[in-house]
Amino acid sequence: MSQAQTDAGEIPTPYFVRAERPKVVVKADLLPAVSVLSMIGLLGIPFGWLWAQIAPPQRLQVAQSGSAVPLPAETFHRFDAVVIFALIGLAAGVLTGFAVWMLRERRGPVVLVAAVLGSLLAAWLATRMGTAFAENIYTITATPRIGDLLARPPNLESGWVIIAQPLTTALTYGMLAAWNGMDDLGRRLG
């Protein structure tokens, strides 16, 4: 019987509609999701080291009173440190989202949540390790005298910078999933 000759009570279904939608796989994806979370989280250490190498210090001069006074236009480096951290986080988020999307057999919400949580852990770890690396780079070894120039290590004055990487990871992964358009996100290789 053809589609034109169906019974009056039957509604013909187009050939492109599947009768069964793929289910979300949770149990099989839990162990790979933990691996993704921990691997992405550990990337916060090199992320923090890179920030400590790039972020500029704030130059100070020792005044007559013995206190360190910032040189003119050096206070802008406080903002530079935050922006550089956010830009590194955005780049890391795009790369993370794309790399996790390339795990074709594990595509889905479980691995997406693991990638976002791993990115949040990486960004938090990068704030801690980055400031520690920066303080180690710009240590003062001798007692400063009046007129000496000092370098204050870069500092992150806002905690909001840690959301750049996880948000960009979620956005990148979501855009790739929307662009894919397949019900199973292309998990099946055949």
URFENHU-V536636 format. One record per helix or strand. SS is the DSSP state (helix for helix, strand for strand). FROM is the first residue (numbers start at 1). LEN is the number of residues. If there is no record, write none. Layout:
((SS:FROM:LEN) (SS:FROM:LEN))
//
This chain:
((helix:3:3) (helix:30:25) (strand:58:5) (strand:68:3) (helix:76:26) (helix:104:3) (helix:109:29) (strand:149:4) (helix:159:22))
//
